[in-house]
Amino acid sequence: MAAGFGLLPVFGPVVLLAVPVGLVALRGCPLCWTVGLFQLLSRGRLRRTCRDGRCTLERVPRGRVAG
């Protein structure tokens, strides 16, 4: 899918044919992939906390294991 958009300036609109092929190969919803990617990239460096009905993301101090 990335190749379909990334190579667009080089090869023109013909490369957009790679996008549907990528969607079929990955199966699932793009939003779920995006959330999974952010979770993978954060790897426990962010923690969601909720206080007084308000949720925020906070950084976990270095050296501390998130759990």
Predicted model as a PDB file, atoms N, CA, C, CB and O in Angstrom, pLDDT in the B-factor column:
MODEL        1                                                                  
ATOM      1  N   MET A   1       0.833  -1.188   0.000  1.00 66.00           N  
ATOM      2  CA  MET A   1       0.000   0.000   0.000  1.00 66.00           C  
ATOM      3  C   MET A   1       0.872   1.244   0.000  1.00 66.00           C  
ATOM      4  CB  MET A   1      -0.944   0.002   1.207  1.00 66.00           C  
ATOM      5  O   MET A   1       0.591   2.205  -0.716  1.00 66.00           O  
ATOM      6  N   ALA A   2       1.920   1.227   0.795  1.00 72.00           N  
ATOM      7  CA  ALA A   2       2.810   2.383   0.857  1.00 72.00           C  
ATOM      8  C   ALA A   2       3.477   2.616  -0.485  1.00 72.00           C  
ATOM      9  CB  ALA A   2       3.868   2.193   1.947  1.00 72.00           C  
ATOM     10  O   ALA A   2       3.676   3.757  -0.900  1.00 72.00           O  
ATOM     11  N   ALA A   3       3.818   1.534  -1.157  1.00 70.00           N  
ATOM     12  CA  ALA A   3       4.447   1.663  -2.477  1.00 70.00           C  
ATOM     13  C   ALA A   3       3.482   2.314  -3.464  1.00 70.00           C  
ATOM     14  CB  ALA A   3       4.900   0.281  -3.003  1.00 70.00           C  
ATOM     15  O   ALA A   3       3.899   3.090  -4.324  1.00 70.00           O  
ATOM     16  N   GLY A   4       2.205   2.001  -3.344  1.00 72.00           N  
ATOM     17  CA  GLY A   4       1.211   2.586  -4.242  1.00 72.00           C  
ATOM     18  C   GLY A   4       1.153   4.095  -4.142  1.00 72.00           C  
ATOM     19  O   GLY A   4       0.975   4.776  -5.153  1.00 72.00           O  
ATOM     20  N   PHE A   5       1.302   4.632  -2.934  1.00 75.00           N  
ATOM     21  CA  PHE A   5       1.273   6.080  -2.752  1.00 75.00           C  
ATOM     22  C   PHE A   5       2.674   6.690  -2.871  1.00 75.00           C  
ATOM     23  CB  PHE A   5       0.663   6.427  -1.392  1.00 75.00           C  
ATOM     24  O   PHE A   5       2.835   7.785  -3.411  1.00 75.00           O  
ATOM     25  N   GLY A   6       3.674   5.985  -2.371  1.00 79.00           N  
ATOM     26  CA  GLY A   6       5.034   6.517  -2.369  1.00 79.00           C  
ATOM     27  C   GLY A   6       5.654   6.614  -3.752  1.00 79.00           C  
ATOM     28  O   GLY A   6       6.434   7.528  -4.019  1.00 79.00           O  
ATOM     29  N   LEU A   7       5.320   5.689  -4.626  1.00 80.00           N  
ATOM     30  CA  LEU A   7       5.892   5.698  -5.966  1.00 80.00           C  
ATOM     31  C   LEU A   7       5.027   6.437  -6.983  1.00 80.00           C  
ATOM     32  CB  LEU A   7       6.112   4.288  -6.427  1.00 80.00           C  
ATOM     33  O   LEU A   7       5.336   6.444  -8.174  1.00 80.00           O  
ATOM     34  N   LEU A   8       3.957   7.050  -6.522  1.00 80.00           N  
ATOM     35  CA  LEU A   8       3.053   7.786  -7.413  1.00 80.00           C  
ATOM     36  C   LEU A   8       3.780   8.855  -8.224  1.00 80.00           C  
ATOM     37  CB  LEU A   8       1.939   8.430  -6.605  1.00 80.00           C  
ATOM     38  O   LEU A   8       3.552   8.940  -9.431  1.00 80.00           O  
ATOM     39  N   PRO A   9       4.647   9.680  -7.621  1.00 85.00           N  
ATOM     40  CA  PRO A   9       5.330  10.704  -8.432  1.00 85.00           C  
ATOM     41  C   PRO A   9       6.283  10.111  -9.475  1.00 85.00           C  
ATOM     42  CB  PRO A   9       6.106  11.643  -7.523  1.00 85.00           C  
ATOM     43  O   PRO A   9       6.537  10.734 -10.505  1.00 85.00           O  
ATOM     44  N   VAL A  10       6.804   8.922  -9.216  1.00 86.00           N  
ATOM     45  CA  VAL A  10       7.788   8.325 -10.119  1.00 86.00           C  
ATOM     46  C   VAL A  10       7.117   7.581 -11.272  1.00 86.00           C  
ATOM     47  CB  VAL A  10       8.699   7.375  -9.349  1.00 86.00           C  
ATOM     48  O   VAL A  10       7.482   7.775 -12.431  1.00 86.00           O  
ATOM     49  N   PHE A  11       6.142   6.734 -10.958  1.00 83.00           N  
ATOM     50  CA  PHE A  11       5.542   5.869 -11.978  1.00 83.00           C  
ATOM     51  C   PHE A  11       4.139   6.285 -12.409  1.00 83.00           C  
ATOM     52  CB  PHE A  11       5.495   4.469 -11.470  1.00 83.00           C  
ATOM     53  O   PHE A  11       3.583   5.685 -13.330  1.00 83.00           O  
ATOM     54  N   GLY A  12       3.569   7.266 -11.789  1.00 81.00           N  
ATOM     55  CA  GLY A  12       2.249   7.745 -12.173  1.00 81.00           C  
ATOM     56  C   GLY A  12       1.124   6.929 -11.555  1.00 81.00           C  
ATOM     57  O   GLY A  12       1.366   6.062 -10.716  1.00 81.00           O  
ATOM     58  N   PRO A  13      -0.119   7.211 -11.977  1.00 81.00           N  
ATOM     59  CA  PRO A  13      -1.294   6.605 -11.363  1.00 81.00           C  
ATOM     60  C   PRO A  13      -1.398   5.087 -11.506  1.00 81.00           C  
ATOM     61  CB  PRO A  13      -2.498   7.217 -11.939  1.00 81.00           C  
ATOM     62  O   PRO A  13      -2.199   4.461 -10.812  1.00 81.00           O  
ATOM     63  N   VAL A  14      -0.610   4.490 -12.386  1.00 81.00           N  
ATOM     64  CA  VAL A  14      -0.676   3.038 -12.574  1.00 81.00           C  
ATOM     65  C   VAL A  14      -0.295   2.295 -11.286  1.00 81.00           C  
ATOM     66  CB  VAL A  14       0.252   2.608 -13.728  1.00 81.00           C  
ATOM     67  O   VAL A  14      -0.781   1.189 -11.050  1.00 81.00           O  
ATOM     68  N   VAL A  15       0.557   2.882 -10.462  1.00 82.00           N  
ATOM     69  CA  VAL A  15       0.991   2.217  -9.223  1.00 82.00           C  
ATOM     70  C   VAL A  15      -0.120   2.150  -8.187  1.00 82.00           C  
ATOM     71  CB  VAL A  15       2.192   2.939  -8.632  1.00 82.00           C  
ATOM     72  O   VAL A  15      -0.031   1.365  -7.243  1.00 82.00           O  
ATOM     73  N   LEU A  16      -1.146   2.941  -8.338  1.00 80.00           N  
ATOM     74  CA  LEU A  16      -2.262   2.900  -7.390  1.00 80.00           C  
ATOM     75  C   LEU A  16      -2.967   1.543  -7.429  1.00 80.00           C  
ATOM     76  CB  LEU A  16      -3.265   4.025  -7.695  1.00 80.00           C  
ATOM     77  O   LEU A  16      -3.761   1.235  -6.539  1.00 80.00           O  
ATOM     78  N   LEU A  17      -2.691   0.745  -8.434  1.00 81.00           N  
ATOM     79  CA  LEU A  17      -3.243  -0.606  -8.481  1.00 81.00           C  
ATOM     80  C   LEU A  17      -2.690  -1.466  -7.347  1.00 81.00           C  
ATOM     81  CB  LEU A  17      -2.939  -1.259  -9.834  1.00 81.00           C  
ATOM     82  O   LEU A  17      -3.284  -2.489  -7.007  1.00 81.00           O  
ATOM     83  N   ALA A  18      -1.572  -1.070  -6.762  1.00 78.00           N  
ATOM     84  CA  ALA A  18      -0.985  -1.805  -5.637  1.00 78.00           C  
ATOM     85  C   ALA A  18      -1.790  -1.608  -4.352  1.00 78.00           C  
ATOM     86  CB  ALA A  18       0.464  -1.361  -5.416  1.00 78.00           C  
ATOM     87  O   ALA A  18      -1.728  -2.447  -3.453  1.00 78.00           O  
ATOM     88  N   VAL A  19      -2.533  -0.528  -4.255  1.00 79.00           N  
ATOM     89  CA  VAL A  19      -3.288  -0.244  -3.031  1.00 79.00           C  
ATOM     90  C   VAL A  19      -4.357  -1.302  -2.762  1.00 79.00           C  
ATOM     91  CB  VAL A  19      -3.939   1.133  -3.125  1.00 79.00           C  
ATOM     92  O   VAL A  19      -4.378  -1.845  -1.657  1.00 79.00           O  
ATOM     93  N   PRO A  20      -5.247  -1.628  -3.704  1.00 82.00           N  
ATOM     94  CA  PRO A  20      -6.232  -2.678  -3.416  1.00 82.00           C  
ATOM     95  C   PRO A  20      -5.587  -4.038  -3.136  1.00 82.00           C  
ATOM     96  CB  PRO A  20      -7.198  -2.809  -4.578  1.00 82.00           C  
ATOM     97  O   PRO A  20      -6.084  -4.808  -2.314  1.00 82.00           O  
ATOM     98  N   VAL A  21      -4.496  -4.325  -3.812  1.00 80.00           N  
ATOM     99  CA  VAL A  21      -3.793  -5.585  -3.561  1.00 80.00           C  
ATOM    100  C   VAL A  21      -3.284  -5.615  -2.119  1.00 80.00           C  
ATOM    101  CB  VAL A  21      -2.615  -5.769  -4.560  1.00 80.00           C  
ATOM    102  O   VAL A  21      -3.373  -6.643  -1.447  1.00 80.00           O  
ATOM    103  N   GLY A  22      -2.755  -4.498  -1.651  1.00 77.00           N  
ATOM    104  CA  GLY A  22      -2.293  -4.406  -0.268  1.00 77.00           C  
ATOM    105  C   GLY A  22      -3.433  -4.563   0.725  1.00 77.00           C  
ATOM    106  O   GLY A  22      -3.269  -5.215   1.756  1.00 77.00           O  
ATOM    107  N   LEU A  23      -4.586  -3.974   0.427  1.00 77.00           N  
ATOM    108  CA  LEU A  23      -5.745  -4.100   1.312  1.00 77.00           C  
ATOM    109  C   LEU A  23      -6.196  -5.550   1.432  1.00 77.00           C  
ATOM    110  CB  LEU A  23      -6.898  -3.236   0.803  1.00 77.00           C  
ATOM    111  O   LEU A  23      -6.530  -6.016   2.521  1.00 77.00           O  
ATOM    112  N   VAL A  24      -6.204  -6.249   0.323  1.00 80.00           N  
ATOM    113  CA  VAL A  24      -6.605  -7.657   0.338  1.00 80.00           C  
ATOM    114  C   VAL A  24      -5.582  -8.485   1.109  1.00 80.00           C  
ATOM    115  CB  VAL A  24      -6.760  -8.198  -1.104  1.00 80.00           C  
ATOM    116  O   VAL A  24      -5.947  -9.372   1.880  1.00 80.00           O  
ATOM    117  N   ALA A  25      -4.302  -8.191   0.899  1.00 77.00           N  
ATOM    118  CA  ALA A  25      -3.240  -8.961   1.556  1.00 77.00           C  
ATOM    119  C   ALA A  25      -3.255  -8.768   3.072  1.00 77.00           C  
ATOM    120  CB  ALA A  25      -1.874  -8.558   0.998  1.00 77.00           C  
ATOM    121  O   ALA A  25      -3.003  -9.719   3.812  1.00 77.00           O  
ATOM    122  N   LEU A  26      -3.544  -7.568   3.542  1.00 74.00           N  
ATOM    123  CA  LEU A  26      -3.496  -7.291   4.983  1.00 74.00           C  
ATOM    124  C   LEU A  26      -4.774  -7.686   5.711  1.00 74.00           C  
ATOM    125  CB  LEU A  26      -3.226  -5.826   5.213  1.00 74.00           C  
ATOM    126  O   LEU A  26      -4.725  -8.023   6.894  1.00 74.00           O  
ATOM    127  N   ARG A  27      -5.901  -7.652   5.041  1.00 75.00           N  
ATOM    128  CA  ARG A  27      -7.203  -7.981   5.640  1.00 75.00           C  
ATOM    129  C   ARG A  27      -7.435  -7.216   6.939  1.00 75.00           C  
ATOM    130  CB  ARG A  27      -7.302  -9.486   5.903  1.00 75.00           C  
ATOM    131  O   ARG A  27      -6.547  -7.156   7.791  1.00 75.00           O  
ATOM    132  N   GLY A  28      -8.593  -6.646   7.092  1.00 71.00           N  
ATOM    133  CA  GLY A  28      -8.908  -5.930   8.310  1.00 71.00           C  
ATOM    134  C   GLY A  28      -9.211  -4.466   8.023  1.00 71.00           C  
ATOM    135  O   GLY A  28      -9.360  -4.059   6.871  1.00 71.00           O  
ATOM    136  N   CYS A  29      -9.299  -3.688   9.091  1.00 77.00           N  
ATOM    137  CA  CYS A  29      -9.637  -2.281   8.903  1.00 77.00           C  
ATOM    138  C   CYS A  29      -8.401  -1.405   9.071  1.00 77.00           C  
ATOM    139  CB  CYS A  29     -10.731  -1.853   9.891  1.00 77.00           C  
ATOM    140  O   CYS A  29      -7.593  -1.650   9.968  1.00 77.00           O  
ATOM    141  N   PRO A  30      -8.239  -0.389   8.225  1.00 75.00           N  
ATOM    142  CA  PRO A  30      -7.071   0.488   8.309  1.00 75.00           C  
ATOM    143  C   PRO A  30      -6.947   1.194   9.659  1.00 75.00           C  
ATOM    144  CB  PRO A  30      -7.131   1.518   7.209  1.00 75.00           C  
ATOM    145  O   PRO A  30      -5.830   1.435  10.117  1.00 75.00           O  
ATOM    146  N   LEU A  31      -8.054   1.528  10.303  1.00 79.00           N  
ATOM    147  CA  LEU A  31      -7.978   2.175  11.608  1.00 79.00           C  
ATOM    148  C   LEU A  31      -7.351   1.237  12.633  1.00 79.00           C  
ATOM    149  CB  LEU A  31      -9.373   2.618  12.073  1.00 79.00           C  
ATOM    150  O   LEU A  31      -6.558   1.674  13.467  1.00 79.00           O  
ATOM    151  N   CYS A  32      -7.694  -0.029  12.580  1.00 79.00           N  
ATOM    152  CA  CYS A  32      -7.092  -1.004  13.501  1.00 79.00           C  
ATOM    153  C   CYS A  32      -5.590  -1.129  13.260  1.00 79.00           C  
ATOM    154  CB  CYS A  32      -7.766  -2.381  13.343  1.00 79.00           C  
ATOM    155  O   CYS A  32      -4.821  -1.275  14.210  1.00 79.00           O  
ATOM    156  N   TRP A  33      -5.171  -1.074  12.009  1.00 78.00           N  
ATOM    157  CA  TRP A  33      -3.739  -1.147  11.702  1.00 78.00           C  
ATOM    158  C   TRP A  33      -3.035   0.076  12.263  1.00 78.00           C  
ATOM    159  CB  TRP A  33      -3.501  -1.254  10.174  1.00 78.00           C  
ATOM    160  O   TRP A  33      -1.938  -0.033  12.811  1.00 78.00           O  
ATOM    161  N   THR A  34      -3.661   1.242  12.128  1.00 80.00           N  
ATOM    162  CA  THR A  34      -3.047   2.485  12.603  1.00 80.00           C  
ATOM    163  C   THR A  34      -2.902   2.462  14.113  1.00 80.00           C  
ATOM    164  CB  THR A  34      -3.878   3.703  12.170  1.00 80.00           C  
ATOM    165  O   THR A  34      -1.849   2.829  14.636  1.00 80.00           O  
ATOM    166  N   VAL A  35      -3.932   2.042  14.819  1.00 81.00           N  
ATOM    167  CA  VAL A  35      -3.865   1.955  16.283  1.00 81.00           C  
ATOM    168  C   VAL A  35      -2.792   0.959  16.693  1.00 81.00           C  
ATOM    169  CB  VAL A  35      -5.236   1.546  16.877  1.00 81.00           C  
ATOM    170  O   VAL A  35      -2.021   1.227  17.615  1.00 81.00           O  
ATOM    171  N   GLY A  36      -2.732  -0.172  16.030  1.00 78.00           N  
ATOM    172  CA  GLY A  36      -1.707  -1.163  16.333  1.00 78.00           C  
ATOM    173  C   GLY A  36      -0.308  -0.630  16.080  1.00 78.00           C  
ATOM    174  O   GLY A  36       0.619  -0.938  16.830  1.00 78.00           O  
ATOM    175  N   LEU A  37      -0.146   0.165  15.033  1.00 78.00           N  
ATOM    176  CA  LEU A  37       1.156   0.753  14.744  1.00 78.00           C  
ATOM    177  C   LEU A  37       1.566   1.721  15.844  1.00 78.00           C  
ATOM    178  CB  LEU A  37       1.134   1.468  13.391  1.00 78.00           C  
ATOM    179  O   LEU A  37       2.715   1.702  16.286  1.00 78.00           O  
ATOM    180  N   PHE A  38       0.645   2.563  16.290  1.00 81.00           N  
ATOM    181  CA  PHE A  38       0.962   3.504  17.371  1.00 81.00           C  
ATOM    182  C   PHE A  38       1.295   2.771  18.663  1.00 81.00           C  
ATOM    183  CB  PHE A  38      -0.209   4.465  17.605  1.00 81.00           C  
ATOM    184  O   PHE A  38       2.192   3.185  19.397  1.00 81.00           O  
ATOM    185  N   GLN A  39       0.584   1.692  18.947  1.00 79.00           N  
ATOM    186  CA  GLN A  39       0.895   0.905  20.139  1.00 79.00           C  
ATOM    187  C   GLN A  39       2.279   0.290  20.036  1.00 79.00           C  
ATOM    188  CB  GLN A  39      -0.152  -0.190  20.349  1.00 79.00           C  
ATOM    189  O   GLN A  39       3.029   0.276  21.013  1.00 79.00           O  
ATOM    190  N   LEU A  40       2.619  -0.212  18.874  1.00 76.00           N  
ATOM    191  CA  LEU A  40       3.929  -0.803  18.668  1.00 76.00           C  
ATOM    192  C   LEU A  40       5.033   0.243  18.827  1.00 76.00           C  
ATOM    193  CB  LEU A  40       4.006  -1.452  17.287  1.00 76.00           C  
ATOM    194  O   LEU A  40       6.061  -0.019  19.452  1.00 76.00           O  
ATOM    195  N   LEU A  41       4.814   1.421  18.260  1.00 74.00           N  
ATOM    196  CA  LEU A  41       5.823   2.467  18.343  1.00 74.00           C  
ATOM    197  C   LEU A  41       5.985   3.000  19.764  1.00 74.00           C  
ATOM    198  CB  LEU A  41       5.468   3.602  17.406  1.00 74.00           C  
ATOM    199  O   LEU A  41       7.093   3.357  20.165  1.00 74.00           O  
ATOM    200  N   SER A  42       4.909   3.058  20.523  1.00 75.00           N  
ATOM    201  CA  SER A  42       4.997   3.594  21.880  1.00 75.00           C  
ATOM    202  C   SER A  42       5.670   2.603  22.816  1.00 75.00           C  
ATOM    203  CB  SER A  42       3.607   3.951  22.406  1.00 75.00           C  
ATOM    204  O   SER A  42       6.409   3.015  23.711  1.00 75.00           O  
ATOM    205  N   ARG A  43       5.435   1.306  22.635  1.00 78.00           N  
ATOM    206  CA  ARG A  43       6.039   0.228  23.424  1.00 78.00           C  
ATOM    207  C   ARG A  43       6.099   0.541  24.917  1.00 78.00           C  
ATOM    208  CB  ARG A  43       7.430  -0.055  22.918  1.00 78.00           C  
ATOM    209  O   ARG A  43       7.139   0.372  25.555  1.00 78.00           O  
ATOM    210  N   GLY A  44       5.003   0.985  25.451  1.00 72.00           N  
ATOM    211  CA  GLY A  44       4.932   1.187  26.894  1.00 72.00           C  
ATOM    212  C   GLY A  44       5.480   2.517  27.363  1.00 72.00           C  
ATOM    213  O   GLY A  44       5.551   2.749  28.569  1.00 72.00           O  
ATOM    214  N   ARG A  45       5.874   3.407  26.449  1.00 77.00           N  
ATOM    215  CA  ARG A  45       6.394   4.705  26.862  1.00 77.00           C  
ATOM    216  C   ARG A  45       5.275   5.673  27.200  1.00 77.00           C  
ATOM    217  CB  ARG A  45       7.270   5.289  25.774  1.00 77.00           C  
ATOM    218  O   ARG A  45       5.517   6.722  27.797  1.00 77.00           O  
ATOM    219  N   LEU A  46       4.053   5.327  26.821  1.00 77.00           N  
ATOM    220  CA  LEU A  46       2.897   6.163  27.132  1.00 77.00           C  
ATOM    221  C   LEU A  46       1.918   5.381  27.986  1.00 77.00           C  
ATOM    222  CB  LEU A  46       2.213   6.663  25.842  1.00 77.00           C  
ATOM    223  O   LEU A  46       1.769   4.170  27.823  1.00 77.00           O  
ATOM    224  N   ARG A  47       1.256   6.071  28.889  1.00 78.00           N  
ATOM    225  CA  ARG A  47       0.264   5.427  29.750  1.00 78.00           C  
ATOM    226  C   ARG A  47      -0.965   6.323  29.790  1.00 78.00           C  
ATOM    227  CB  ARG A  47       0.831   5.171  31.195  1.00 78.00           C  
ATOM    228  O   ARG A  47      -0.857   7.536  29.966  1.00 78.00           O  
ATOM    229  N   ARG A  48      -2.128   5.715  29.626  1.00 79.00           N  
ATOM    230  CA  ARG A  48      -3.376   6.466  29.698  1.00 79.00           C  
ATOM    231  C   ARG A  48      -3.854   6.488  31.134  1.00 79.00           C  
ATOM    232  CB  ARG A  48      -4.454   5.857  28.769  1.00 79.00           C  
ATOM    233  O   ARG A  48      -3.950   5.445  31.781  1.00 79.00           O  
ATOM    234  N   THR A  49      -4.151   7.670  31.629  1.00 83.00           N  
ATOM    235  CA  THR A  49      -4.692   7.798  32.977  1.00 83.00           C  
ATOM    236  C   THR A  49      -5.971   8.617  32.921  1.00 83.00           C  
ATOM    237  CB  THR A  49      -3.659   8.450  33.937  1.00 83.00           C  
ATOM    238  O   THR A  49      -6.094   9.557  32.136  1.00 83.00           O  
ATOM    239  N   CYS A  50      -6.912   8.244  33.763  1.00 85.00           N  
ATOM    240  CA  CYS A  50      -8.189   8.960  33.818  1.00 85.00           C  
ATOM    241  C   CYS A  50      -8.416   9.471  35.241  1.00 85.00           C  
ATOM    242  CB  CYS A  50      -9.369   8.039  33.365  1.00 85.00           C  
ATOM    243  O   CYS A  50      -8.350   8.709  36.206  1.00 85.00           O  
ATOM    244  N   ARG A  51      -8.679  10.747  35.351  1.00 87.00           N  
ATOM    245  CA  ARG A  51      -8.985  11.368  36.642  1.00 87.00           C  
ATOM    246  C   ARG A  51     -10.152  12.324  36.460  1.00 87.00           C  
ATOM    247  CB  ARG A  51      -7.742  12.113  37.221  1.00 87.00           C  
ATOM    248  O   ARG A  51     -10.183  13.097  35.502  1.00 87.00           O  
ATOM    249  N   ASP A  52     -11.087  12.277  37.353  1.00 88.00           N  
ATOM    250  CA  ASP A  52     -12.254  13.159  37.336  1.00 88.00           C  
ATOM    251  C   ASP A  52     -12.968  13.169  35.990  1.00 88.00           C  
ATOM    252  CB  ASP A  52     -11.839  14.563  37.694  1.00 88.00           C  
ATOM    253  O   ASP A  52     -13.408  14.216  35.516  1.00 88.00           O  
ATOM    254  N   GLY A  53     -13.078  11.987  35.378  1.00 84.00           N  
ATOM    255  CA  GLY A  53     -13.787  11.871  34.118  1.00 84.00           C  
ATOM    256  C   GLY A  53     -13.022  12.401  32.918  1.00 84.00           C  
ATOM    257  O   GLY A  53     -13.602  12.568  31.845  1.00 84.00           O  
ATOM    258  N   ARG A  54     -11.735  12.669  33.076  1.00 88.00           N  
ATOM    259  CA  ARG A  54     -10.918  13.192  31.980  1.00 88.00           C  
ATOM    260  C   ARG A  54      -9.706  12.281  31.777  1.00 88.00           C  
ATOM    261  CB  ARG A  54     -10.465  14.659  32.269  1.00 88.00           C  
ATOM    262  O   ARG A  54      -8.950  12.036  32.717  1.00 88.00           O  
ATOM    263  N   CYS A  55      -9.523  11.785  30.566  1.00 85.00           N  
ATOM    264  CA  CYS A  55      -8.414  10.870  30.279  1.00 85.00           C  
ATOM    265  C   CYS A  55      -7.309  11.597  29.516  1.00 85.00           C  
ATOM    266  CB  CYS A  55      -8.910   9.649  29.470  1.00 85.00           C  
ATOM    267  O   CYS A  55      -7.569  12.400  28.620  1.00 85.00           O  
ATOM    268  N   THR A  56      -6.072  11.292  29.898  1.00 86.00           N  
ATOM    269  CA  THR A  56      -4.919  11.891  29.233  1.00 86.00           C  
ATOM    270  C   THR A  56      -3.840  10.834  29.022  1.00 86.00           C  
ATOM    271  CB  THR A  56      -4.365  13.078  30.057  1.00 86.00           C  
ATOM    272  O   THR A  56      -3.865   9.769  29.639  1.00 86.00           O  
ATOM    273  N   LEU A  57      -2.903  11.143  28.148  1.00 78.00           N  
ATOM    274  CA  LEU A  57      -1.738  10.292  27.936  1.00 78.00           C  
ATOM    275  C   LEU A  57      -0.565  10.916  28.668  1.00 78.00           C  
ATOM    276  CB  LEU A  57      -1.426  10.113  26.415  1.00 78.00           C  
ATOM    277  O   LEU A  57      -0.315  12.115  28.550  1.00 78.00           O  
ATOM    278  N   GLU A  58       0.152  10.098  29.423  1.00 81.00           N  
ATOM    279  CA  GLU A  58       1.322  10.580  30.154  1.00 81.00           C  
ATOM    280  C   GLU A  58       2.514   9.714  29.795  1.00 81.00           C  
ATOM    281  CB  GLU A  58       1.075  10.569  31.688  1.00 81.00           C  
ATOM    282  O   GLU A  58       2.368   8.523  29.522  1.00 81.00           O  
ATOM    283  N   ARG A  59       3.687  10.313  29.796  1.00 80.00           N  
ATOM    284  CA  ARG A  59       4.905   9.544  29.562  1.00 80.00           C  
ATOM    285  C   ARG A  59       5.272   8.764  30.810  1.00 80.00           C  
ATOM    286  CB  ARG A  59       6.065  10.465  29.143  1.00 80.00           C  
ATOM    287  O   ARG A  59       5.126   9.259  31.928  1.00 80.00           O  
ATOM    288  N   VAL A  60       5.748   7.544  30.615  1.00 78.00           N  
ATOM    289  CA  VAL A  60       6.225   6.721  31.716  1.00 78.00           C  
ATOM    290  C   VAL A  60       7.701   7.075  31.922  1.00 78.00           C  
ATOM    291  CB  VAL A  60       6.024   5.172  31.424  1.00 78.00           C  
ATOM    292  O   VAL A  60       8.470   7.084  30.961  1.00 78.00           O  
ATOM    293  N   PRO A  61       8.100   7.364  33.155  1.00 76.00           N  
ATOM    294  CA  PRO A  61       9.510   7.698  33.396  1.00 76.00           C  
ATOM    295  C   PRO A  61      10.437   6.574  32.928  1.00 76.00           C  
ATOM    296  CB  PRO A  61       9.744   7.980  34.888  1.00 76.00           C  
ATOM    297  O   PRO A  61      10.084   5.399  33.020  1.00 76.00           O  
ATOM    298  N   ARG A  62      11.615   6.934  32.430  1.00 69.00           N  
ATOM    299  CA  ARG A  62      12.578   5.937  31.937  1.00 69.00           C  
ATOM    300  C   ARG A  62      12.989   4.997  33.054  1.00 69.00           C  
ATOM    301  CB  ARG A  62      13.823   6.625  31.342  1.00 69.00           C  
ATOM    302  O   ARG A  62      13.114   5.392  34.213  1.00 69.00           O  
ATOM    303  N   GLY A  63      13.195   3.754  32.681  1.00 65.00           N  
ATOM    304  CA  GLY A  63      13.620   2.764  33.642  1.00 65.00           C  
ATOM    305  C   GLY A  63      12.469   2.114  34.402  1.00 65.00           C  
ATOM    306  O   GLY A  63      12.689   1.159  35.146  1.00 65.00           O  
ATOM    307  N   ARG A  64      11.267   2.605  34.233  1.00 56.00           N  
ATOM    308  CA  ARG A  64      10.106   2.064  34.926  1.00 56.00           C  
ATOM    309  C   ARG A  64       9.301   1.221  33.964  1.00 56.00           C  
ATOM    310  CB  ARG A  64       9.239   3.189  35.524  1.00 56.00           C  
ATOM    311  O   ARG A  64       9.010   1.662  32.852  1.00 56.00           O  
ATOM    312  N   VAL A  65       8.944   0.053  34.355  1.00 54.00           N  
ATOM    313  CA  VAL A  65       8.195  -0.863  33.509  1.00 54.00           C  
ATOM    314  C   VAL A  65       6.720  -0.511  33.578  1.00 54.00           C  
ATOM    315  CB  VAL A  65       8.430  -2.332  33.932  1.00 54.00           C  
ATOM    316  O   VAL A  65       6.149  -0.408  34.664  1.00 54.00           O  
ATOM    317  N   ALA A  66       6.095  -0.322  32.398  1.00 51.00           N  
ATOM    318  CA  ALA A  66       4.660  -0.051  32.361  1.00 51.00           C  
ATOM    319  C   ALA A  66       3.913  -1.350  32.519  1.00 51.00           C  
ATOM    320  CB  ALA A  66       4.251   0.657  31.051  1.00 51.00           C  
ATOM    321  O   ALA A  66       4.300  -2.372  31.951  1.00 51.00           O  
ATOM    322  N   GLY A  67       2.846  -1.315  33.288  1.00 51.00           N  
ATOM    323  CA  GLY A  67       2.116  -2.554  33.498  1.00 51.00           C  
ATOM    324  C   GLY A  67       0.701  -2.425  33.588  1.00 51.00           C  
ATOM    325  O   GLY A  67       0.000  -3.422  33.765  1.00 51.00           O  
TER     326      GLY A  67                                                      
ENDMDL                                                                          
END                                                                             
